[in-house]
Amino acid sequence: MFEVVNSGAMNKAEVMEEDFETAGALCLEYRSGLRTADALHAAIARKLGFKLLTADPGLHQDYRHHRIANEVPEVRLFELKFT
């Protein structure tokens, strides 16, 4: 997934009033923990059938709660090498 981000092949999406309404509805379900900007991204991704990429395990669970496609990449901050 990071390869797509780094390739410059990202799509822009027009934000519509309905996206804000959907995001608000997602936020109303307080058990999910999804809030404001993350909810707006989720609403647009759901509408367009996109998968979201997040390194935040909590956000991953919030998206799963709402059945919004998402992926947590395997991130290696550093690798230890012993010789």
C-alpha positions in Angstrom: 0.0 0.0 0.0 2.9 2.4 0.8 4.1 1.9 -2.8 0.8 3.4 -4.1 1.2 6.4 -1.7 4.8 6.9 -2.8 4.1 6.5 -6.5 1.9 9.6 -6.8 -1.0 7.6 -8.0 -3.4 9.0 -5.4 -6.9 10.1 -6.4 -8.6 13.3 -5.2 -12.2 13.1 -4.1 -14.7 16.0 -4.2 -16.2 16.4 -0.7 -20.0 16.7 -0.8 -22.5 17.8 1.8 -23.7 14.1 2.1 -20.1 13.2 3.1 -20.4 15.5 6.1 -23.8 14.1 7.0 -22.4 10.5 6.8 -19.4 11.5 8.9 -21.7 13.0 11.5 -23.7 9.8 11.7 -20.5 7.8 12.1 -19.4 10.1 15.0 -22.8 9.7 16.7 -22.0 6.0 17.4 -19.8 6.9 20.3 -18.7 3.2 21.0 -16.7 3.2 17.8 -14.4 6.1 18.8 -14.4 7.6 15.3 -14.3 11.4 15.4 -14.3 14.4 13.0 -11.7 14.3 10.3 -11.2 10.6 10.5 -15.0 10.1 10.2 -15.0 12.4 7.1 -12.2 10.4 5.5 -14.1 7.2 6.3 -17.3 8.5 4.8 -15.7 9.4 1.6 -13.7 6.2 1.4 -16.9 4.1 2.0 -18.8 6.1 -0.7 -16.0 5.6 -3.3 -15.2 2.0 -2.3 -11.6 2.9 -1.3 -9.5 1.2 1.4 -8.0 3.4 4.0 -4.4 3.0 5.2 -3.7 3.7 8.9 -0.8 3.0 11.2 -3.1 3.7 14.2 -4.4 0.4 15.7 -7.2 2.2 17.5 -8.4 3.9 14.2 -8.1 0.5 12.5 -10.6 -0.9 15.1 -12.9 2.1 14.7 -13.0 1.6 10.9 -13.6 -2.1 11.4 -16.5 -1.3 13.7 -18.2 0.6 10.9 -17.2 -2.0 8.3 -15.0 0.5 6.4 -12.2 -1.2 4.4 -8.8 -0.4 5.9 -5.3 -1.8 6.2 -2.6 -1.5 8.8 0.8 -1.7 7.1 3.7 -3.6 8.5 6.0 -0.8 9.5 9.6 -1.4 10.5 11.1 1.7 12.0 14.5 0.0 12.2 16.0 -3.4 12.0 18.7 -4.5 14.4 21.6 -6.3 12.8 24.1 -8.1 14.9 27.4 -9.3 13.6 
